[in-house]
Amino acid sequence: MAESTVESYAVLLCDAAQRRLGDVAARELAGPRYGERVIDRAAELALREVLARLWRSGWEPRDVHQIALRRLDRRAVALTVDVLAAEAAVRSAAAVPPRWREQLDGIGATVWWAGDSPLLGQWARRHATQRVAALRSVLAVLEALLPLPRLPEMPDPSGSVSGVDGKVLARIRALLAKAESTAFPEEAEALSAKAQELMSRYSFEQALVGSPGARTGSARRFWLDQPYLGPKSSLVTAVASANRCRAAFYAKLGFVALVGHEVDLDLVELLSTSLLVQAGEAMLAAGRRSRTRSFRHAFLLAYAGRVGERLADADRAAGERFTDERLLPALAERSREVDRLFAELFPRTVPRTTTVSNGEGWAEGRAAADRARLTVERSRIGGGGA
């Protein structure tokens, strides 16, 4: 089989996807005029080449998976996961960064098919999918991925610097899960206090043991779920600001880019995830009286603003209790590095303005934020052993 033929059909598939000819093209390519094997190989080639272009454009496997979850049906998402595994499999182990390998493992992207046959045919049989539907899924994935824009590459920290120790992180996650699930406020507060103590003390300790002048800043993307992306991004931004991280919101794609040090980024992700859950539950409870979009929009914006105030107050109080005189210079240097890295990655950010048209939602949101459990608040630094 001539490789030029496969490449020509791969170009044809991409062109059909860009022109949004999914149904028409799928029926045509499934017909007797085209050989099944050559089309299957062309489909895999087209999908892998699109992924390779995205890698050069700053995207990572988790990002592609998140786009698929938001824009594709369940069958096309499954195909995307398998193509991610196929693209990684043709690379050398050294060409797949550890962070990418972790992402691939996290979404279950593993090679399960035999290597002597094209992926698409085996995938269709596994999912009991007819040929036209399989080709329609290929075109849907291409249509979703081809227009994606270039993104700043997310740098890994240099050297051996890493995030939170695995054992510490496991304990924090367990405490957060219990705090969010318990029906008893006193128990939740006790669990939250322990989580706060563990995470805050660990973060400050890591700031002190870091090598002076070493570049340890990093970045990652925090994907948000619809609806109310703007207010949710405000909540994540408030958490990031209180923990010496910077944030940039990509409204059209639905994520917040976070820049900071690994320990602080871990903290921001954990706390943001917990607070988004709490905010959603509080909004639904308050929304029994008002389910209008303006109420919920105002509620979440107010919640984000008030939580940001509480986190900033808690962070200042925690710093005042930490007696090591090396801490402030260390934190100042880390903040300067975060600012430098943010300016490199996002030189043209534009401040966002938001408006609120529902006073009741605003008041309810601030009240709910006052009740929120700041589960990894930077307080009680000098407390007992972890």
Secondary structure, 3 states (H helix, E strand, C coil): CCHHHHHHHHHHHHHHHHCCCHHHHHHHHCCCCCCHHHHHHHHHHHHHHHHHHHHHCCCCHHHHHHHHHHHCCHHHHHHHHHHHHHHHHCCCHHHCCHHHHHHHHHCCCCCCCCCCCCHHHHHHHHCCCCHHHHHHHHHHHHHHHCCCCCCCCCCCCCCCCCCCCHHHHHHHHHHHHHHHHCCCHHHHHHHHHHHHHHHHHHHHHHHHHCCCCCCCEEEEEEECCCCCHHHHHHHHHHHHHHCCCEEEEECCCCEEEEEEEHHHHHHHHHHHHHHHHHHHHHHHHHCCCCCCHHHHHHHHHHHHHHHHHHHHHHHHHHHHHCCCCCHHHHHHHHHHHHHHHHHHHCCCCCCCCCCCCCHHHHHHHHHHHHHCCCCCCCCCCCCCCC
